[in-house]
């Protein structure tokens, strides 16, 4: 018996945003580079959004996206290998302050655990 | 000329979760009451999810949903007037620690600002 993963898979994650880089980060995301959007689509990510909120004096970024493919690791690797995405991340990474668990893994975004979803 | 709001409208929000109530809150949301789900549907909310993540020793809840109706305030008021939803909130409200801006408005969830969305 196959036990297929329900689709889409939803991913929530969190990172910090440097106050002095907030305007730059938000400006980049208000007009994202077309090549970056194409790489997201090729990675089978849909309905991807990022929100910002100050929590106790700390700016936090929250991301939500849906993954509709069959090979998450492979698709994420393909996106990470995309030169335009790498250029984008060279702009965005210095704007962000990873949470300790993400920093320990060498990543920017820390996974959040979904506790509820409407059927 | 009408200038219709693009649909769906996406809403992101944040609140705190009391550590001593986290298991209870998560358990409630793992098996939400059918009447609460029906009220969410009647309020024209779709694809509603909540995630949890510890940030600097503080548990935070992040919600994402899409609103597909024409009268957000009216639909939210109808949901708030639903007796089953009111019973649910009597269980969930004491689990949560509103951020200061939400507390000042007498609400539980504080709005986060969307900075990015894939087309």
gemmi code that builds the backbone of each chain (N, CA, C; Angstrom):
import gemmi

chains = {
    "A": [
        ("UNK", (0.853, -1.202, 0.000), (0.000, 0.000, 0.000), (0.883, 1.244, 0.000)),
        ("UNK", (0.623, 2.116, -0.930), (1.244, 3.426, -0.830), (0.497, 4.258, 0.187)),
        ("UNK", (1.196, 5.187, 0.777), (0.574, 6.095, 1.740), (0.972, 7.507, 1.331)),
        ("UNK", (0.334, 8.022, 0.291), (0.823, 9.283, -0.279), (0.689, 10.439, 0.702)),
        ("UNK", (1.650, 11.347, 0.624), (1.610, 12.553, 1.446), (0.461, 13.436, 0.946)),
        ("UNK", (-0.385, 13.923, 1.857), (-1.470, 14.810, 1.408), (-0.891, 16.076, 0.783)),
        ("UNK", (-1.557, 16.592, -0.228), (-1.072, 17.800, -0.893), (-2.079, 18.910, -0.739)),
        ("UNK", (-1.642, 20.154, -0.710), (-0.228, 20.488, -0.580), (0.287, 20.223, 0.825)),
        ("UNK", (1.624, 20.118, 0.953), (2.252, 20.182, 2.272), (2.467, 21.650, 2.599)),
        ("UNK", (2.135, 22.020, 3.827), (2.285, 23.424, 4.232), (3.519, 23.574, 5.108)),
        ("UNK", (4.247, 24.639, 4.890), (5.475, 24.909, 5.647), (5.384, 26.299, 6.256)),
        ("UNK", (5.651, 26.355, 7.549), (5.684, 27.622, 8.283), (7.097, 27.791, 8.832)),
        ("UNK", (7.629, 29.011, 8.750), (8.936, 29.224, 9.351), (9.092, 30.667, 9.808)),
        ("UNK", (10.134, 30.874, 10.591), (10.336, 32.131, 11.308), (11.812, 32.513, 11.242)),
        ("UNK", (12.066, 33.806, 11.126), (13.419, 34.317, 11.317), (13.339, 35.747, 11.840)),
        ("UNK", (14.475, 36.301, 12.202), (14.509, 37.693, 12.652), (14.885, 38.623, 11.498)),
        ("UNK", (14.525, 39.893, 11.641), (14.834, 40.910, 10.628), (15.610, 42.039, 11.308)),
        ("UNK", (16.772, 42.361, 10.768), (17.579, 43.449, 11.344), (16.862, 44.781, 11.137)),
        ("UNK", (16.647, 45.532, 12.219), (15.904, 46.791, 12.071), (16.516, 47.726, 11.035)),
        ("UNK", (17.841, 47.790, 11.015), (18.487, 48.727, 10.092), (18.414, 48.260, 8.642)),
        ("UNK", (18.005, 47.007, 8.438), (17.880, 46.469, 7.081), (16.419, 46.239, 6.698)),
        ("UNK", (15.500, 46.596, 7.575), (14.092, 46.257, 7.341), (13.561, 46.924, 6.077)),
        ("UNK", (13.841, 48.213, 5.909), (13.317, 48.893, 4.719), (13.866, 48.261, 3.444)),
        ("UNK", (15.142, 47.907, 3.463), (15.740, 47.313, 2.267), (15.105, 45.953, 1.966)),
        ("UNK", (14.938, 45.135, 3.020), (14.340, 43.804, 2.841), (12.915, 43.924, 2.305)),
        ("UNK", (12.157, 44.827, 2.895), (10.753, 44.976, 2.494), (10.679, 45.525, 1.068)),
        ("UNK", (11.569, 46.434, 0.742), (11.592, 46.963, -0.619), (11.924, 45.895, -1.649)),
        ("UNK", (12.907, 45.060, -1.352), (13.235, 43.957, -2.267), (12.005, 43.083, -2.512)),
        ("UNK", (11.280, 42.783, -1.435), (10.156, 41.855, -1.557), (8.914, 42.501, -2.160)),
        ("UNK", (8.895, 43.822, -2.192), (7.772, 44.502, -2.854), (7.903, 44.414, -4.377)),
        ("UNK", (9.111, 44.145, -4.852), (9.354, 44.036, -6.296), (10.349, 42.908, -6.527)),
        ("UNK", (9.925, 41.673, -6.237), (10.896, 40.566, -6.305), (11.379, 40.342, -7.735)),
        ("UNK", (12.600, 39.876, -7.856), (13.199, 39.647, -9.170), (12.455, 38.503, -9.892)),
        ("UNK", (12.155, 38.694, -11.149), (11.404, 37.661, -11.878), (12.081, 36.288, -11.849)),
        ("UNK", (13.408, 36.257, -11.910), (14.095, 34.967, -11.888), (13.906, 34.234, -10.580)),
        ("UNK", (13.772, 34.984, -9.501), (13.546, 34.372, -8.189), (12.145, 33.765, -8.128)),
        ("UNK", (11.187, 34.504, -8.673), (9.815, 33.978, -8.705), (9.749, 32.714, -9.562)),
        ("UNK", (10.463, 32.733, -10.696), (10.463, 31.530, -11.546), (11.096, 30.349, -10.817)),
        ("UNK", (12.151, 30.593, -10.060), (12.802, 29.489, -9.333), (11.862, 28.927, -8.270)),
        ("UNK", (11.098, 29.805, -7.617), (10.116, 29.342, -6.621), (9.071, 28.450, -7.297)),
        ("UNK", (8.615, 28.893, -8.470), (7.607, 28.093, -9.190), (8.190, 26.743, -9.612)),
        ("UNK", (9.434, 26.763, -10.117), (10.071, 25.502, -10.525), (10.254, 24.560, -9.342)),
        ("UNK", (10.418, 25.145, -8.151), (10.590, 24.325, -6.950), (9.254, 23.808, -6.418)),
        ("UNK", (8.183, 24.062, -7.162), (6.833, 23.558, -6.820), (6.325, 24.133, -5.503)),
        ("UNK", (6.755, 25.366, -5.254), (6.240, 26.124, -4.112), (5.122, 27.030, -4.617)),
        ("UNK", (4.013, 27.021, -3.889), (2.853, 27.836, -4.259), (2.403, 28.659, -3.051)),
        ("UNK", (1.751, 29.779, -3.351), (1.062, 30.554, -2.305), (2.025, 30.912, -1.170)),
        ("UNK", (3.176, 31.397, -1.581), (4.258, 31.701, -0.636), (4.094, 33.133, -0.177)),
        ("UNK", (3.983, 33.331, 1.118), (3.932, 34.699, 1.609), (4.814, 34.849, 2.835)),
        ("UNK", (5.250, 36.076, 3.053), (6.081, 36.432, 4.196), (5.444, 37.648, 4.864)),
        ("UNK", (5.332, 37.589, 6.180), (4.787, 38.719, 6.939), (5.799, 39.147, 7.993)),
        ("UNK", (5.669, 40.387, 8.433), (6.578, 40.925, 9.447), (5.773, 41.419, 10.639)),
        ("UNK", (6.345, 41.244, 11.823), (5.693, 41.726, 13.039), (6.749, 41.937, 14.113)),
        ("UNK", (6.632, 43.019, 14.853), (7.531, 43.248, 15.982), (6.995, 42.512, 17.204)),
        ("UNK", (7.862, 41.712, 17.814), (7.511, 40.983, 19.033), (8.498, 41.392, 20.106)),
        ("UNK", (8.010, 42.110, 21.105), (8.861, 42.534, 22.223), (10.121, 43.233, 21.721)),
        ("UNK", (9.933, 44.164, 20.803), (11.051, 44.961, 20.333), (11.930, 44.281, 19.301)),
        ("UNK", (11.571, 43.081, 18.915), (12.356, 42.324, 17.930), (11.497, 42.139, 16.684)),
        ("UNK", (12.017, 42.495, 15.525), (11.275, 42.273, 14.276), (11.402, 40.815, 13.868)),
        ("UNK", (10.256, 40.196, 13.618), (10.245, 38.799, 13.191), (9.579, 38.691, 11.828)),
        ("UNK", (10.086, 37.768, 11.020), (9.491, 37.438, 9.723), (8.894, 36.047, 9.811)),
        ("UNK", (7.688, 35.894, 9.263), (6.983, 34.612, 9.257), (6.703, 34.236, 7.822)),
        ("UNK", (7.065, 33.033, 7.452), (6.769, 32.616, 6.087), (5.802, 31.448, 6.087)),
        ("UNK", (5.006, 31.414, 5.045), (4.036, 30.338, 4.815), (4.124, 29.978, 3.346)),
        ("UNK", (4.257, 28.678, 3.044), (4.113, 28.283, 1.638), (3.579, 26.866, 1.552)),
        ("UNK", (3.140, 26.543, 0.354), (2.601, 25.214, 0.071), (3.511, 24.549, -0.952)),
        ("UNK", (3.843, 23.299, -0.697), (4.712, 22.545, -1.598), (3.871, 21.468, -2.284)),
        ("UNK", (3.902, 21.465, -3.605), (3.013, 20.571, -4.347), (3.779, 19.500, -5.119)),
        ("UNK", (5.086, 19.355, -4.841), (5.873, 18.369, -5.576), (5.980, 17.036, -4.853)),
        ("UNK", (6.921, 16.220, -5.320), (7.093, 14.863, -4.798), (8.471, 14.665, -4.181)),
        ("UNK", (9.341, 15.650, -4.333), (10.738, 15.488, -3.902), (11.189, 16.817, -3.291)),
        ("UNK", (10.782, 17.025, -2.053), (11.022, 18.326, -1.423), (12.504, 18.657, -1.382)),
        ("UNK", (13.307, 17.708, -0.905), (14.744, 17.999, -0.784), (15.365, 18.304, -2.138)),
        ("UNK", (14.982, 17.507, -3.147), (15.523, 17.731, -4.484), (15.100, 19.084, -5.045)),
        ("UNK", (13.838, 19.437, -4.838), (13.362, 20.717, -5.372), (14.003, 21.895, -4.624)),
        ("UNK", (14.200, 21.738, -3.315), (14.846, 22.819, -2.567), (16.311, 22.954, -2.996)),
        ("UNK", (16.949, 21.811, -3.262), (18.341, 21.883, -3.713), (18.440, 22.567, -5.079)),
        ("UNK", (17.502, 22.224, -5.963), (17.513, 22.867, -7.289), (17.362, 24.375, -7.146)),
        ("UNK", (16.470, 24.807, -6.244), (16.281, 26.246, -6.040), (17.549, 26.869, -5.462)),
        ("UNK", (18.169, 26.166, -4.516), (19.376, 26.705, -3.883), (20.537, 26.782, -4.871)),
        ("UNK", (20.500, 25.958, -5.927), (21.567, 25.964, -6.928), (21.331, 27.009, -8.021)),
        ("UNK", (20.169, 27.626, -8.018), (19.830, 28.601, -9.059), (20.645, 29.883, -8.848)),
        ("UNK", (21.410, 30.309, -9.858), (22.296, 31.477, -9.662), (21.541, 32.751, -9.278)),
        ("UNK", (20.362, 32.977, -9.881), (19.623, 34.198, -9.559), (19.134, 34.156, -8.102)),
        ("UNK", (18.703, 32.987, -7.664), (18.281, 32.831, -6.266), (19.462, 33.049, -5.331)),
        ("UNK", (20.640, 32.543, -5.735), (21.837, 32.767, -4.908), (22.157, 34.253, -4.799)),
        ("UNK", (21.983, 34.973, -5.924), (22.225, 36.424, -5.869), (21.209, 37.117, -4.943)),
        ("UNK", (19.949, 36.667, -5.032), (18.885, 37.217, -4.174), (19.229, 36.986, -2.697)),
        ("UNK", (19.620, 35.764, -2.394), (19.941, 35.443, -0.999), (21.162, 36.218, -0.497)),
        ("UNK", (22.083, 36.569, -1.419), (23.206, 37.410, -0.969), (22.724, 38.798, -0.546)),
        ("UNK", (21.581, 39.215, -1.086), (20.972, 40.477, -0.637), (20.159, 40.292, 0.644)),
        ("UNK", (19.392, 39.188, 0.703), (18.436, 39.045, 1.816), (19.067, 38.449, 3.071)),
        ("UNK", (20.016, 37.529, 2.925), (20.584, 36.869, 4.111), (21.123, 37.875, 5.134)),
        ("UNK", (21.866, 38.910, 4.690), (22.413, 39.832, 5.701), (21.346, 40.679, 6.391)),
        ("UNK", (20.113, 40.642, 5.864), (19.017, 41.389, 6.498), (18.415, 40.607, 7.664)),
        ("UNK", (18.725, 39.328, 7.733), (18.003, 38.444, 8.640), (18.866, 38.008, 9.815)),
        ("UNK", (18.212, 37.694, 10.912), (18.895, 37.223, 12.123), (18.286, 35.862, 12.450)),
        ("UNK", (18.970, 34.786, 12.069), (18.386, 33.462, 12.305), (18.153, 33.208, 13.793)),
        ("UNK", (17.099, 32.469, 14.106), (16.904, 31.996, 15.480), (18.003, 30.985, 15.798)),
        ("UNK", (18.240, 30.741, 17.083), (19.376, 29.874, 17.437), (19.334, 28.491, 16.791)),
        ("UNK", (18.150, 27.884, 16.683), (18.122, 26.530, 16.111), (18.427, 26.560, 14.614)),
        ("UNK", (18.002, 27.608, 13.935), (18.348, 27.729, 12.518), (19.843, 28.010, 12.369)),
        ("UNK", (20.352, 28.914, 13.194), (21.783, 29.243, 13.118), (22.631, 27.992, 13.329)),
        ("UNK", (22.198, 27.138, 14.260), (22.970, 25.921, 14.541), (23.006, 24.991, 13.342)),
        ("UNK", (21.961, 25.086, 12.493), (21.924, 24.253, 11.283), (22.523, 24.976, 10.086)),
        ("UNK", (22.942, 26.213, 10.282), (23.504, 26.971, 9.161), (22.444, 27.464, 8.193)),
        ("UNK", (21.193, 27.605, 8.663), (20.126, 28.095, 7.792), (19.595, 29.423, 8.339)),
        ("UNK", (18.779, 30.067, 7.528), (18.211, 31.362, 7.908), (16.870, 31.157, 8.614)),
        ("UNK", (16.042, 30.338, 8.040), (14.676, 30.170, 8.547), (14.589, 28.966, 9.474)),
        ("UNK", (13.896, 29.143, 10.583), (13.620, 28.045, 11.521), (12.200, 27.543, 11.278)),
        ("UNK", (12.048, 26.237, 11.304), (10.722, 25.651, 11.099), (9.805, 25.934, 12.276)),
        ("UNK", (8.578, 26.281, 11.980), (7.519, 26.326, 12.994), (6.607, 25.130, 12.764)),
        ("UNK", (5.968, 24.655, 13.834), (5.140, 23.446, 13.742), (3.676, 23.819, 13.589)),
        ("UNK", (3.059, 23.300, 12.546), (1.627, 23.566, 12.375), (0.835, 22.813, 13.424)),
        ("UNK", (-0.086, 23.507, 14.083), (-0.924, 22.877, 15.115), (-2.392, 22.839, 14.712)),
        ("UNK", (-2.732, 23.490, 13.605), (-4.144, 23.566, 13.198), (-4.204, 23.866, 11.711)),
        ("UNK", (-5.171, 23.227, 11.053), (-5.502, 23.621, 9.678), (-6.949, 23.261, 9.396)),
        ("UNK", (-7.669, 24.179, 8.779), (-9.064, 23.877, 8.438), (-9.096, 22.799, 7.357)),
        ("UNK", (-10.034, 21.883, 7.472), (-10.107, 20.764, 6.528), (-10.360, 21.256, 5.095)),
    ],
    "B": [
        ("UNK", (-16.141, 53.602, -11.620), (-15.341, 52.364, -11.696), (-15.280, 51.691, -10.326)),
        ("UNK", (-15.611, 50.427, -10.313), (-15.338, 49.669, -9.095), (-13.864, 49.304, -9.051)),
        ("UNK", (-13.378, 49.124, -7.852), (-11.992, 48.718, -7.687), (-11.990, 47.524, -6.748)),
        ("UNK", (-12.369, 46.353, -7.271), (-12.603, 45.227, -6.367), (-11.326, 44.787, -5.646)),
        ("UNK", (-11.487, 44.345, -4.406), (-10.361, 43.822, -3.629), (-9.956, 42.475, -4.230)),
        ("UNK", (-8.645, 42.284, -4.477), (-8.221, 40.982, -5.011), (-8.557, 39.861, -4.023)),
        ("UNK", (-8.921, 38.720, -4.578), (-9.270, 37.601, -3.703), (-8.302, 36.476, -3.911)),
        ("UNK", (-8.032, 35.669, -2.904), (-8.445, 35.955, -1.535), (-7.600, 37.066, -0.918)),
        ("UNK", (-8.140, 37.662, 0.148), (-7.304, 38.512, 0.992), (-6.619, 37.605, 2.010)),
        ("UNK", (-5.327, 37.843, 2.213), (-4.577, 37.006, 3.153), (-4.357, 37.763, 4.454)),
        ("UNK", (-4.497, 37.055, 5.554), (-4.329, 37.651, 6.875), (-3.305, 36.844, 7.664)),
        ("UNK", (-2.345, 37.559, 8.221), (-1.310, 36.961, 9.068), (-1.428, 37.589, 10.450)),
        ("UNK", (-1.319, 36.785, 11.484), (-1.344, 37.381, 12.823), (-0.543, 36.535, 13.799)),
        ("UNK", (-0.295, 37.130, 14.955), (0.646, 36.577, 15.928), (0.063, 36.744, 17.325)),
        ("UNK", (0.297, 35.757, 18.181), (0.014, 35.927, 19.604), (0.979, 35.043, 20.389)),
        ("UNK", (0.972, 35.187, 21.709), (1.797, 34.339, 22.558), (1.002, 33.145, 23.069)),
        ("UNK", (1.724, 32.109, 23.457), (1.101, 30.892, 24.006), (1.705, 30.631, 25.382)),
        ("UNK", (0.837, 30.495, 26.387), (1.322, 30.221, 27.743), (1.936, 28.818, 27.786)),
        ("UNK", (3.181, 28.707, 28.256), (3.837, 27.387, 28.251), (3.033, 26.328, 29.001)),
        ("UNK", (2.439, 26.725, 30.123), (1.718, 25.739, 30.927), (0.388, 25.336, 30.289)),
        ("UNK", (-0.031, 26.053, 29.246), (-1.282, 25.737, 28.546), (-1.021, 25.227, 27.130)),
        ("UNK", (0.247, 25.073, 26.774), (0.568, 24.737, 25.378), (-0.012, 23.376, 24.990)),
        ("UNK", (0.162, 22.388, 25.847), (-0.344, 21.061, 25.497), (-1.861, 21.086, 25.329)),
        ("UNK", (-2.537, 21.818, 26.203), (-3.998, 21.874, 26.112), (-4.433, 22.559, 24.816)),
        ("UNK", (-3.774, 23.682, 24.499), (-4.109, 24.428, 23.282), (-3.870, 23.569, 22.034)),
        ("UNK", (-2.723, 22.913, 22.007), (-2.377, 22.099, 20.839), (-3.329, 20.912, 20.717)),
        ("UNK", (-3.686, 20.331, 21.860), (-4.637, 19.218, 21.844), (-6.003, 19.640, 21.326)),
        ("UNK", (-6.487, 20.792, 21.769), (-7.770, 21.301, 21.255), (-7.722, 21.433, 19.734)),
        ("UNK", (-6.606, 21.972, 19.226), (-6.527, 22.248, 17.796), (-6.239, 21.002, 16.966)),
        ("UNK", (-5.801, 19.951, 17.619), (-5.610, 18.688, 16.900), (-6.954, 18.027, 16.611)),
        ("UNK", (-7.991, 18.405, 17.360), (-9.334, 17.830, 17.170), (-10.356, 18.943, 17.350)),
        ("UNK", (-10.351, 19.916, 16.439), (-11.225, 21.085, 16.636), (-12.694, 20.692, 16.582)),
        ("UNK", (-13.498, 21.421, 17.328), (-14.923, 21.130, 17.391), (-15.572, 21.397, 16.029)),
        ("UNK", (-16.424, 20.473, 15.599), (-17.045, 20.655, 14.261), (-17.797, 21.973, 14.125)),
        ("UNK", (-18.438, 22.437, 15.194), (-19.178, 23.695, 15.101), (-18.264, 24.887, 14.867)),
        ("UNK", (-17.069, 24.800, 15.387), (-16.097, 25.885, 15.199), (-15.632, 25.904, 13.741)),
        ("UNK", (-15.384, 24.719, 13.213), (-14.977, 24.637, 11.795), (-16.104, 25.160, 10.896)),
        ("UNK", (-17.350, 24.815, 11.239), (-18.477, 25.312, 10.419), (-18.564, 26.833, 10.483)),
        ("UNK", (-18.327, 27.395, 11.669), (-18.390, 28.862, 11.801), (-17.290, 29.532, 10.984)),
        ("UNK", (-16.114, 28.918, 10.946), (-15.010, 29.450, 10.138), (-15.403, 29.443, 8.658)),
        ("UNK", (-16.007, 28.326, 8.240), (-16.432, 28.237, 6.833), (-17.508, 29.277, 6.521)),
        ("UNK", (-18.470, 29.422, 7.433), (-19.534, 30.418, 7.207), (-18.961, 31.830, 7.140)),
        ("UNK", (-17.857, 32.052, 7.863), (-17.225, 33.378, 7.860), (-16.364, 33.592, 6.611)),
        ("UNK", (-16.404, 32.629, 5.695), (-15.699, 32.734, 4.405), (-14.177, 32.791, 4.590)),
        ("UNK", (-13.743, 32.118, 5.638), (-12.309, 31.926, 5.867), (-11.918, 30.571, 5.289)),
        ("UNK", (-10.811, 30.576, 4.536), (-10.323, 29.349, 3.916), (-8.844, 29.181, 4.257)),
        ("UNK", (-8.406, 27.916, 4.218), (-6.977, 27.606, 4.290), (-6.340, 28.245, 5.534)),
        ("UNK", (-7.025, 28.042, 6.642), (-6.631, 28.668, 7.912), (-5.682, 27.726, 8.619)),
        ("UNK", (-4.499, 28.216, 8.936), (-3.598, 27.373, 9.718), (-2.933, 28.192, 10.811)),
        ("UNK", (-2.524, 27.489, 11.841), (-1.828, 28.079, 12.984), (-0.577, 27.245, 13.231)),
        ("UNK", (0.543, 27.930, 13.431), (1.796, 27.248, 13.739), (2.357, 27.806, 15.043)),
        ("UNK", (3.206, 27.010, 15.671), (3.826, 27.424, 16.935), (5.334, 27.371, 16.807)),
        ("UNK", (6.002, 28.318, 17.457), (7.465, 28.343, 17.443), (7.951, 29.098, 18.673)),
        ("UNK", (8.985, 28.575, 19.318), (9.592, 29.288, 20.439), (10.584, 30.315, 19.917)),
        ("UNK", (10.416, 31.558, 20.346), (11.332, 32.636, 19.962), (11.913, 33.220, 21.240)),
        ("UNK", (13.202, 33.005, 21.441), (13.888, 33.545, 22.633), (13.161, 33.154, 23.919)),
        ("UNK", (12.806, 31.902, 24.034), (12.185, 31.413, 25.253), (10.697, 31.709, 25.383)),
        ("UNK", (10.134, 32.340, 24.364), (8.708, 32.689, 24.392), (8.004, 31.916, 23.290)),
        ("UNK", (6.936, 31.205, 23.639), (6.173, 30.483, 22.626), (5.274, 31.459, 21.879)),
        ("UNK", (5.359, 31.414, 20.567), (4.524, 32.285, 19.742), (3.674, 31.441, 18.808)),
        ("UNK", (2.459, 31.923, 18.560), (1.539, 31.313, 17.604), (1.410, 32.241, 16.406)),
        ("UNK", (1.445, 31.663, 15.209), (1.308, 32.423, 13.965), (0.128, 31.876, 13.203)),
        ("UNK", (-0.757, 32.759, 12.799), (-1.896, 32.282, 12.014), (-1.863, 32.868, 10.613)),
        ("UNK", (-2.365, 32.078, 9.703), (-2.502, 32.475, 8.298), (-3.870, 32.024, 7.845)),
        ("UNK", (-4.630, 32.929, 7.212), (-5.860, 32.478, 6.561), (-6.177, 33.353, 5.367)),
        ("UNK", (-7.076, 32.843, 4.555), (-7.533, 33.559, 3.367), (-9.010, 33.861, 3.544)),
        ("UNK", (-9.390, 35.089, 3.229), (-10.783, 35.515, 3.344), (-11.341, 35.712, 1.942)),
        ("UNK", (-12.450, 35.049, 1.653), (-12.977, 35.062, 0.286), (-14.327, 35.767, 0.188)),
        ("UNK", (-14.728, 36.464, 1.242), (-16.031, 37.135, 1.212), (-15.935, 38.586, 0.791)),
        ("UNK", (-17.033, 39.293, 1.033), (-17.152, 40.708, 0.603), (-17.310, 41.645, 1.781)),
        ("UNK", (-17.503, 41.094, 2.974), (-17.821, 41.930, 4.139), (-17.064, 41.363, 5.332)),
        ("UNK", (-15.788, 41.700, 5.398), (-14.920, 41.090, 6.411), (-15.437, 41.374, 7.819)),
        ("UNK", (-15.735, 42.639, 8.101), (-16.177, 42.957, 9.460), (-17.468, 42.238, 9.813)),
        ("UNK", (-18.387, 42.209, 8.859), (-19.667, 41.535, 9.106), (-19.468, 40.036, 9.328)),
        ("UNK", (-18.621, 39.428, 8.512), (-18.397, 37.988, 8.656), (-17.662, 37.665, 9.960)),
        ("UNK", (-16.732, 38.536, 10.341), (-16.029, 38.296, 11.617), (-16.987, 38.468, 12.795)),
        ("UNK", (-17.898, 39.440, 12.673), (-18.866, 39.643, 13.757), (-19.800, 38.435, 13.865)),
        ("UNK", (-20.230, 37.914, 12.709), (-21.102, 36.730, 12.743), (-20.383, 35.569, 13.427)),
        ("UNK", (-19.102, 35.396, 13.120), (-18.345, 34.309, 13.756), (-18.231, 34.559, 15.260)),
        ("UNK", (-17.963, 35.814, 15.623), (-17.807, 36.133, 17.050), (-19.113, 35.954, 17.815)),
        ("UNK", (-20.237, 36.037, 17.115), (-21.543, 35.883, 17.766), (-21.972, 34.422, 17.854)),
        ("UNK", (-21.243, 33.536, 17.214), (-21.620, 32.119, 17.200), (-21.371, 31.500, 18.577)),
        ("UNK", (-22.407, 30.915, 19.197), (-22.234, 30.403, 20.576), (-21.143, 29.337, 20.706)),
        ("UNK", (-21.037, 28.465, 19.708), (-20.011, 27.409, 19.805), (-18.612, 28.022, 19.717)),
        ("UNK", (-18.465, 29.018, 18.854), (-17.182, 29.720, 18.752), (-16.864, 30.440, 20.059)),
        ("UNK", (-17.887, 31.030, 20.679), (-17.658, 31.700, 21.965), (-17.198, 30.695, 23.022)),
        ("UNK", (-17.820, 29.486, 22.991), (-17.375, 28.454, 23.949), (-15.928, 28.061, 23.673)),
        ("UNK", (-15.576, 27.916, 22.399), (-14.204, 27.565, 22.002), (-13.222, 28.628, 22.496)),
        ("UNK", (-13.551, 29.876, 22.273), (-12.656, 30.959, 22.688), (-12.533, 31.026, 24.216)),
        ("UNK", (-13.565, 30.591, 24.952), (-13.423, 30.550, 26.416), (-12.374, 29.515, 26.819)),
        ("UNK", (-12.171, 28.518, 25.965), (-11.096, 27.542, 26.217), (-9.739, 28.067, 25.747)),
        ("UNK", (-9.738, 28.701, 24.563), (-8.441, 29.048, 23.965), (-7.888, 30.382, 24.469)),
        ("UNK", (-8.762, 31.354, 24.740), (-8.251, 32.678, 25.145), (-7.304, 32.597, 26.347)),
        ("UNK", (-7.635, 31.830, 27.381), (-6.731, 31.805, 28.544), (-5.389, 31.124, 28.262)),
        ("UNK", (-5.282, 30.463, 27.108), (-4.015, 29.825, 26.739), (-3.058, 30.829, 26.105)),
        ("UNK", (-3.582, 31.973, 25.722), (-2.809, 32.884, 24.878), (-2.384, 34.137, 25.646)),
        ("UNK", (-1.291, 34.723, 25.210), (-0.760, 35.958, 25.801), (-0.693, 36.985, 24.680)),
        ("UNK", (-1.688, 37.865, 24.592), (-1.678, 38.825, 23.485), (-0.437, 39.710, 23.516)),
        ("UNK", (0.044, 40.083, 22.349), (1.096, 41.096, 22.264), (0.511, 42.438, 22.713)),
        ("UNK", (1.380, 43.380, 23.089), (0.867, 44.634, 23.664), (-0.125, 45.368, 22.762)),
        ("UNK", (0.110, 45.388, 21.441), (-0.814, 46.141, 20.580), (-2.170, 45.458, 20.494)),
        ("UNK", (-2.189, 44.121, 20.535), (-3.469, 43.416, 20.555), (-4.166, 43.640, 21.898)),
        ("UNK", (-3.406, 43.527, 22.968), (-3.988, 43.719, 24.297), (-4.626, 45.103, 24.406)),
        ("UNK", (-3.959, 46.105, 23.823), (-4.489, 47.469, 23.897), (-5.817, 47.590, 23.165)),
        ("UNK", (-6.030, 46.725, 22.155), (-7.293, 46.748, 21.409), (-8.301, 45.765, 21.994)),
        ("UNK", (-7.901, 45.034, 23.029), (-8.805, 44.055, 23.626), (-8.973, 42.810, 22.782)),
        ("UNK", (-7.972, 42.514, 21.932), (-8.046, 41.310, 21.109), (-6.910, 40.365, 21.481)),
        ("UNK", (-6.980, 39.170, 20.948), (-5.966, 38.157, 21.239), (-4.849, 38.201, 20.203)),
        ("UNK", (-5.231, 38.280, 18.946), (-4.259, 38.192, 17.853), (-3.865, 39.591, 17.383)),
        ("UNK", (-2.583, 39.781, 17.160), (-2.070, 41.026, 16.594), (-1.804, 40.815, 15.102)),
        ("UNK", (-2.154, 41.802, 14.308), (-1.940, 41.699, 12.864), (-0.459, 41.772, 12.520)),
        ("UNK", (-0.031, 40.927, 11.618), (1.294, 41.043, 11.012), (1.095, 41.554, 9.588)),
        ("UNK", (2.091, 42.244, 9.064), (1.978, 42.866, 7.739), (2.624, 41.983, 6.686)),
        ("UNK", (1.871, 41.651, 5.658), (2.457, 40.865, 4.578), (3.434, 41.727, 3.786)),
        ("UNK", (4.633, 41.190, 3.550), (5.640, 41.921, 2.774), (5.944, 41.245, 1.436)),
        ("UNK", (5.425, 40.038, 1.236), (5.744, 39.285, 0.014), (4.645, 38.274, -0.237)),
        ("UNK", (4.327, 38.091, -1.504), (3.467, 36.968, -1.896), (3.763, 36.613, -3.340)),
        ("UNK", (3.898, 35.304, -3.606), (4.134, 34.891, -4.992), (2.887, 35.173, -5.817)),
        ("UNK", (3.069, 35.608, -7.050), (1.937, 35.989, -7.902), (1.026, 34.786, -8.172)),
    ],
}
model = gemmi.Model(1)
for chain_id, residues in chains.items():
    chain = gemmi.Chain(chain_id)
    for i, (resn, *xyz) in enumerate(residues, 1):
        res = gemmi.Residue()
        res.name, res.seqid = resn, gemmi.SeqId(i, " ")
        for name, pos in zip(("N", "CA", "C"), xyz):
            atom = gemmi.Atom()
            atom.name, atom.element = name, gemmi.Element(name[0])
            atom.pos, atom.b_iso = gemmi.Position(*pos), 0.0
            res.add_atom(atom)
        chain.add_residue(res)
    model.add_chain(chain)
structure = gemmi.Structure()
structure.add_model(model)
structure.setup_entities()
